[in-house]
Every structure is written in structure tokens, then in C-alpha cells.
Amino acid sequence: MQSRIPIEAIFLRDDAPTLQGRLAAAVVRAILESRARPGARLPSSRRLAQGLGVSRMTVTLVYQDLISQGYLEALPRSGIAVAATVPHRRMEPVAGARARAGLVRWDDWWAEHDQPRRVIRKPSNWRAFRYPFIFGQVDPALFDHHAWRDCARRALGTRDFSDLAADRYGADDPLLVDYICSNTLPRRGFQAEPDEVLVTLGAQNALYLAVELLARIDRLAVTEEPGYPDFAETLRRASSPIHFLPVDAMGLDPARLPEATRLVIATPSHHIPTGATMPLARRQELLRRAEELDALIIEDDYDFEMSYLAPPAPALKSLDGSGRVIYIGSFSKSLFPGLRIGYMVAPAPFIARARALRAMILRHPPSHLQRITAYFLALGHYDAHIVRLRQTLKARRRVLEEALAASSLRIEGAAVQGGSSVWVSAAGTDSEALAARLHADSVLIEPGSVFFETPPARCPVFRLGYATISAERIPEGIALIDRAARERA
């Protein structure tokens, strides 16, 4: 007698945008989780429709679709059954396999630097908070989903597919590289040839490649304090000695670089997290000091598109006459973080080495995603998106500053050109404790201690992002933060 999959094993979850998609996922889940064997019968379309409260036509369409995918088969006069060609059949677990895995002493295998000391963490459910003052996420309402879908359809067309389906080995999408060279980099005040550009999986991947190639145990690296914690963690993984240089209202001070400095990692156009912009004279001094010390500079220019209060300052790379600056940019901040498309610009010999290293790790970022991004940029959708984004952020920044001015909170730093966050202090409080207290009010802030290698005992500063919260909710959110800070002072 053939086994059956009970109707109770098929239940809907909110894991697909359409009812048909949710039902298909539910049927596949039931087949895999029950480890159903070929020939196991499924409920009839009528019974399943009645049991789930959906139309019989929906069930019929899902069954037909799963038959075409190899999960199901139609048996003559016997209904629908599990096919022998299920694409991803679960195997029976080997007895004792989990227990044996516990015999390895994994702690003995980890290197000292495998556990990051400082990591910026955001709750995965941040969208559920009413007042999410967090940085690095996006407001979906500001993104042109129709334009992105149109670009995806273009990239999936017959003309593009044969090109994108090939293994490029170490090469990148020529359309995307051409746009970066002809449009993006000139906006930052400099130009580059295609062999001086490498597409990466976001700025983080570019940073890792650069540090992996340049950092050594006998080369002192300097980064900012406070600063982006991933700079320090990446250097630590390369066993590099690190000097943390305090920043002031003009960013990193080149006059204070140690004589042994060989590598500098900085955010001169928009310092993380204070927003300070390094003035022209100090940028020139930084380049002069790098020449004296025979040092290289990694410039993270992550936020230049968010310049709506004043034109962005030219990149440090635009002043580099000796090829000492390795420039890192990203479309993930200006479009959406899940995109993971960034780029690195440096002299051709360095890019050739970085390309070879990248090929050993991941070959290249997905060609299809590169082409979609290239179309989105080249067809003008990106520029239209940036205009909308700047207008919205400008309005939110104004509301935020007014709300902060009416509170006991104080702005310690903010990008003069714009940006999407401000550096704030609440005197007499510890921002970690404050952030924990605010969860009860559905408020998210980013405590400041993670940005310091050696944070103050009671760190009163924190970062407030405003790209993810509507202007209407900002005043009430600031009022809640102010009230909680007064209570804890």
C-alpha cells in the first residue's frame, strides 16, 4: 500500500509574496521534512483546497508547476504523488554522526584573531521597531523597484545571457567598469583606466583584499579612533600591528602619524562615526607625510552621494600624484546594502594582484548582478534615485536637528555636506544601557563604544541614523531618547 502525505503536513507560511508561491513552498517543505518516498500520495486538489481555505484552481496550478519541476508526478487514475526525481531529497541521518562531531576540540583550532573584538550589530527585526535610528539600512519606499526589475529583465534577456553565463575567471562586467570609469570616478575628481578598477562584493571585500595584500607583521598600520571597527578587525586578522590615532573636528591629523607608519586606513570625506570632513590642507599634508614615510593610504569613500547640504569634497585620491592612495567605493550604501557591489581603484599592478587574490576566493562578484547594476546606472535610474534620496535625507536632517535642539541631547559631530547619521551625546549616561532601555519604547540607537578601541568607562556618545525612519516619527523618537537619557543621568 502506498504511503500518503497527510493534509496536516501542508501548511502555509508567509515565505513568498504570492499565495501560489506560499502553497508551492508548503508542499515542497512537506515532501522534504517527511522524507517522503517516491509514490507517496498527496491530498487531492479538492481536499487540500478545502483544508487550506484556498481555491481548487490555485492548488491545481501549484501541482502542475511542481510536476514540471520534478517534485511530483501524475499517476494514472491514482492522483498526484511524490516523484522519483525530487531535486533535493533529504537523506536519512547517519546514526551517531552528530555525537561524533562533538569529539573535535574546535577551540584548539581557532586563531587568536578569529573572534572579532568589536562588531556593529543590528537586530534582524529592526523594521519592527517604530523608531529605528540606525545607519546603513534603507527605506524601501525610496527605491524604484519597477526600474530595478526592468534592468533585471534586460540582464536576463537572450542577448545578455550567453555573456553572463560564462565564467569570467578574474574579469568584471565591462559595462559596469565603463560606468565607474566614465561617470562615478569623475564625480570624485579623478579618472582611471579599466585595468585600474576591480569590482568587489561591497566595500568590505575591497578592504579585506587590500589589507591582505599590504599588511604585514612588520608594517605598522594606522587607523582612526573612534573609527569603523572593521578596519581594526581586518588588520588584526592580517596580524598587523595597529596604532589608533585620535581624530578631531577635522578628522585624522597627519602630523601625529608615527614615524614607523606604512599603512593608513581613513575616511577623509566623511569620518565614521563623527562625520568630520578632512579639509584640503590636511589632505595635502596626509599625502606629503605618506610620501615621507613611504606609506600607502586606503581611502574609504563610502558616503559621498549623500551630499545634499553642500557639494562633496573631492576624494583624497583626486590629489594623489604618486599612486599611494587605494580608493574604495560602494553602491551598496546608496542603493541597498544587500546589493554587495563595490569597487576598488588603484594603480594597475596592485589591481592585478588584487584580482588574482579575489579569483582565489570567489572568482568574481555575480555577473548577472553586475549587469543589472550597470543597466540601473547607465539608464539614469541611479541618478534619479540619488536625487530622491538627497531630498528626503535633507528634510529628515532638518527635522532631526530641530528635535535635538529642543532636547538635552547634543550633536557631537555631523557631516557638513549631509550624510545619513549624526554623532550624539547624552551627558552622564552610558549609551549601551540607554540603548537597552530604549528597546521597551521601540527605539533603536547605535551605542558608541563599538567605535572605540578603548571606549570610555561610561560611553555617552551614540550614532543616530535617519535613512530608515520617516520625518514624522523623528520628533517623537528623539523625545523618547531624551526622556530615557534624563532618567538615567
QUICORSUL-V138991 format. One record per residue. N is the residue number from 1. RES is the residue in one letter. SS is DSSP state (a for helix, b for strand, c for the rest). PSI is psi in whole degrees, -180 to 180 (NA if undefined). BURIAL is 1 if it has 9 or more other ideal C-beta (glycine too) atoms within 8 Angstrom, else 0. Layout:
BEGIN
N,RES,SS,PSI,BURIAL  N,RES,SS,PSI,BURIAL
END
This chain:
BEGIN
1,M,c,133,0  2,Q,c,142,0  3,S,c,165,1  4,R,b,151,0  5,I,c,117,1  6,P,c,151,0  7,I,a,-28,1  8,E,a,-20,0  9,A,a,-12,1  10,I,c,108,1  11,F,c,149,0  12,L,c,141,0  13,R,c,164,0  14,D,c,63,0  15,D,c,14,0  16,A,c,153,0  17,P,c,-20,0  18,T,c,158,0  19,L,a,-41,0  20,Q,a,-40,1  21,G,a,-40,1  22,R,a,-38,1  23,L,a,-42,1  24,A,a,-43,1  25,A,a,-38,1  26,A,a,-41,1  27,V,a,-45,1  28,V,a,-42,1  29,R,a,-42,0  30,A,a,-40,1  31,I,a,-46,1  32,L,a,-43,1  33,E,a,-29,0  34,S,c,-4,1  35,R,c,46,0  36,A,c,140,1  37,R,c,159,0  38,P,c,136,0  39,G,c,-12,1  40,A,c,129,1  41,R,b,144,1  42,L,c,159,1  43,P,c,149,1  44,S,c,159,0  45,S,a,-35,1  46,R,a,-48,0  47,R,a,-43,1  48,L,a,-38,1  49,A,a,-43,1  50,Q,a,-41,0  51,G,a,-34,1  52,L,a,-9,1  53,G,c,37,0  54,V,c,173,0  55,S,c,151,0  56,R,a,-33,0  57,M,a,-40,0  58,T,a,-45,1  59,V,a,-43,1  60,T,a,-43,1  61,L,a,-40,1  62,V,a,-44,1  63,Y,a,-45,1  64,Q,a,-40,0  65,D,a,-42,1  66,L,a,-26,1  67,I,a,-44,1  68,S,a,-27,0  69,Q,a,-8,0  70,G,c,7,0  71,Y,c,-35,1  72,L,b,166,1  73,E,b,150,1  74,A,b,121,0  75,L,b,133,1  76,P,c,124,0  77,R,c,15,0  78,S,c,3,0  79,G,b,-151,0  80,I,b,136,1  81,A,b,164,1  82,V,b,133,1  83,A,c,160,1  84,A,c,-8,0  85,T,c,27,0  86,V,c,123,1  87,P,c,-37,0  88,H,c,63,0  89,R,c,135,0  90,R,c,137,0  91,M,c,155,0  92,E,c,135,0  93,P,c,144,0  94,V,c,129,0  95,A,c,130,0  96,G,c,-2,0  97,A,a,-43,0  98,R,a,-40,0  99,A,a,-41,0  100,R,a,-32,0  101,A,a,-27,0  102,G,c,-5,0  103,L,c,-17,0  104,V,c,132,0  105,R,c,83,0  106,W,a,-31,0  107,D,a,-25,0  108,D,a,-15,0  109,W,c,-20,0  110,W,c,139,0  111,A,c,160,0  112,E,a,-36,0  113,H,a,7,0  114,D,a,-22,0  115,Q,c,107,0  116,P,c,140,0  117,R,c,-36,0  118,R,c,122,1  119,V,c,129,0  120,I,c,121,0  121,R,c,140,0  122,K,c,138,1  123,P,c,137,0  124,S,c,-22,0  125,N,c,32,0  126,W,a,-27,1  127,R,a,-20,0  128,A,a,-13,0  129,F,c,141,1  130,R,c,-30,0  131,Y,b,77,1  132,P,b,89,1  133,F,c,67,1  134,I,c,156,1  135,F,c,151,1  136,G,c,3,0  137,Q,c,175,1  138,V,c,159,1  139,D,c,109,1  140,P,a,-26,0  141,A,a,-19,0  142,L,a,-5,1  143,F,c,140,1  144,D,c,89,0  145,H,a,-36,0  146,H,a,-42,0  147,A,a,-41,1  148,W,a,-42,1  149,R,a,-39,0  150,D,a,-42,0  151,C,a,-37,1  152,A,a,-40,1  153,R,a,-41,0  154,R,a,-45,1  155,A,a,-22,1  156,L,c,-2,0  157,G,c,163,0  158,T,a,-39,0  159,R,a,-37,0  160,D,a,-29,1  161,F,a,-45,1  162,S,a,-32,0  163,D,a,-44,0  164,L,a,-23,1  165,A,c,-15,0  166,A,c,154,0  167,D,c,117,0  168,R,c,-2,1  169,Y,c,-108,0  170,G,c,1,1  171,A,c,157,0  172,D,c,171,1  173,D,c,120,1  174,P,a,-30,0  175,L,a,-42,1  176,L,a,-44,1  177,V,a,-39,1  178,D,a,-42,1  179,Y,a,-43,1  180,I,a,-45,1  181,C,a,-39,1  182,S,a,-20,0  183,N,a,-55,1  184,T,a,-52,1  185,L,a,-40,1  186,P,a,-30,1  187,R,a,-23,0  188,R,c,6,1  189,G,c,12,0  190,F,c,170,1  191,Q,c,161,0  192,A,c,155,1  193,E,c,159,0  194,P,a,-34,1  195,D,a,3,0  196,E,a,9,1  197,V,b,134,1  198,L,b,126,1  199,V,b,136,1  200,T,b,169,1  201,L,c,71,1  202,G,a,172,1  203,A,a,-31,1  204,Q,a,-42,1  205,N,a,-39,1  206,A,a,-44,1  207,L,a,-45,1  208,Y,a,-46,1  209,L,a,-45,1  210,A,a,-45,1  211,V,a,-41,1  212,E,a,-36,1  213,L,a,-30,1  214,L,a,-31,1  215,A,c,142,1  216,R,c,162,0  217,I,c,-22,0  218,D,c,15,0  219,R,c,115,1  220,L,b,128,1  221,A,b,141,1  222,V,b,135,1  223,T,b,176,1  224,E,b,151,1  225,E,b,112,1  226,P,c,166,1  227,G,c,-180,1  228,Y,c,119,1  229,P,a,-27,1  230,D,a,-22,1  231,F,a,-51,1  232,A,a,-41,1  233,E,a,-37,1  234,T,a,-41,1  235,L,a,-40,1  236,R,a,-40,1  237,R,a,-25,1  238,A,c,9,1  239,S,c,35,0  240,S,c,138,1  241,P,c,141,0  242,I,b,136,1  243,H,b,126,1  244,F,b,115,1  245,L,b,118,1  246,P,b,141,0  247,V,b,157,1  248,D,b,-161,0  249,A,c,-13,0  250,M,c,17,1  251,G,b,-150,1  252,L,b,138,1  253,D,c,110,1  254,P,a,-28,1  255,A,a,-20,0  256,R,a,7,0  257,L,c,131,1  258,P,c,152,0  259,E,c,-25,0  260,A,c,4,0  261,T,b,132,1  262,R,b,-18,1  263,L,b,133,1  264,V,b,131,1  265,I,b,122,1  266,A,b,163,1  267,T,c,73,1  268,P,c,-33,1  269,S,c,-29,1  270,H,c,90,1  271,H,c,139,1  272,I,c,122,1  273,P,c,1,1  274,T,c,-19,1  275,G,c,2,1  276,A,c,142,1  277,T,c,126,1  278,M,c,123,1  279,P,c,165,0  280,L,a,-46,0  281,A,a,-40,0  282,R,a,-33,1  283,R,a,-44,1  284,Q,a,-39,1  285,E,a,-38,1  286,L,a,-43,1  287,L,a,-39,1  288,R,a,-43,1  289,R,a,-37,1  290,A,a,-38,1  291,E,a,-44,1  292,E,a,-42,0  293,L,a,-4,1  294,D,c,48,0  295,A,c,160,1  296,L,b,155,1  297,I,b,129,1  298,I,b,116,1  299,E,b,118,1  300,D,b,109,1  301,D,c,57,1  302,Y,c,-20,1  303,D,c,23,1  304,F,c,-26,1  305,E,c,-18,1  306,M,c,44,1  307,S,b,97,1  308,Y,c,-10,1  309,L,c,-25,0  310,A,c,156,0  311,P,c,144,0  312,P,c,146,1  313,A,c,144,1  314,P,c,150,0  315,A,c,153,1  316,L,a,-36,1  317,K,a,-30,1  318,S,a,-20,1  319,L,a,-3,1  320,D,c,107,1  321,G,c,-4,0  322,S,c,6,0  323,G,c,27,0  324,R,c,-9,1  325,V,b,127,1  326,I,b,114,1  327,Y,b,133,1  328,I,b,129,1  329,G,b,172,1  330,S,b,145,1  331,F,c,-5,1  332,S,c,-34,1  333,K,c,-42,1  334,S,c,-26,1  335,L,c,-79,1  336,F,c,144,0  337,P,a,-29,1  338,G,a,-11,0  339,L,a,-44,1  340,R,c,47,1  341,I,c,113,1  342,G,b,-172,1  343,Y,b,156,1  344,M,b,138,1  345,V,b,128,1  346,A,c,171,1  347,P,c,148,0  348,A,a,-41,0  349,P,a,-39,0  350,F,a,-44,1  351,I,a,-36,1  352,A,a,-42,1  353,R,a,-43,1  354,A,a,-37,1  355,R,a,-41,1  356,A,a,-40,1  357,L,a,-45,1  358,R,a,-40,1  359,A,a,-33,1  360,M,a,-25,0  361,I,a,-49,0  362,L,a,15,0  363,R,c,-80,0  364,H,c,158,1  365,P,c,152,1  366,P,c,127,0  367,S,a,-38,1  368,H,a,-43,1  369,L,a,-37,1  370,Q,a,-43,1  371,R,a,-40,1  372,I,a,-46,1  373,T,a,-42,1  374,A,a,-44,1  375,Y,a,-43,1  376,F,a,-38,1  377,L,a,-51,1  378,A,a,-29,0  379,L,c,4,0  380,G,c,-4,0  381,H,a,-36,1  382,Y,a,-46,1  383,D,a,-41,0  384,A,a,-39,1  385,H,a,-43,1  386,I,a,-39,1  387,V,a,-47,0  388,R,a,-44,1  389,L,a,-45,1  390,R,a,-42,1  391,Q,a,-43,1  392,T,a,-46,1  393,L,a,-36,1  394,K,a,-44,1  395,A,a,-42,1  396,R,a,-37,1  397,R,a,-42,1  398,R,a,-46,0  399,V,a,-42,1  400,L,a,-46,1  401,E,a,-38,1  402,E,a,-42,1  403,A,a,-41,1  404,L,a,-36,1  405,A,a,-28,0  406,A,c,5,0  407,S,c,-179,1  408,S,c,-4,0  409,L,c,153,1  410,R,b,135,1  411,I,b,119,1  412,E,b,-21,0  413,G,b,142,1  414,A,b,142,0  415,A,c,128,1  416,V,c,-25,0  417,Q,c,-22,1  418,G,b,-101,1  419,G,c,-171,1  420,S,c,20,1  421,S,b,161,1  422,V,b,154,1  423,W,b,117,1  424,V,b,150,1  425,S,b,148,1  426,A,c,102,1  427,A,c,135,0  428,G,c,6,0  429,T,c,164,1  430,D,c,120,1  431,S,a,-27,1  432,E,a,-48,1  433,A,a,-37,1  434,L,a,-44,1  435,A,a,-41,1  436,A,a,-41,0  437,R,a,-36,1  438,L,a,-18,1  439,H,a,-36,1  440,A,a,-23,0  441,D,a,11,0  442,S,c,39,0  443,V,b,133,1  444,L,b,127,1  445,I,c,166,1  446,E,b,105,1  447,P,b,146,1  448,G,a,-15,1  449,S,a,-29,1  450,V,a,-20,1  451,F,a,-6,1  452,F,c,138,1  453,E,c,-40,0  454,T,c,87,0  455,P,c,155,1  456,P,c,154,0  457,A,c,-44,0  458,R,c,99,0  459,C,c,109,1  460,P,c,-8,1  461,V,b,153,1  462,F,b,162,1  463,R,b,136,1  464,L,b,113,1  465,G,b,150,1  466,Y,c,19,1  467,A,c,-18,1  468,T,c,1,1  469,I,c,136,1  470,S,c,154,0  471,A,a,-33,0  472,E,a,-29,0  473,R,a,-11,1  474,I,a,-50,1  475,P,a,-44,1  476,E,a,-39,0  477,G,a,-44,1  478,I,a,-39,1  479,A,a,-39,1  480,L,a,-41,1  481,I,a,-44,1  482,D,a,-43,1  483,R,a,-44,0  484,A,a,-37,1  485,A,a,-40,1  486,R,a,-38,0  487,E,a,-33,0  488,R,a,-8,1  489,A,c,NA,0
END
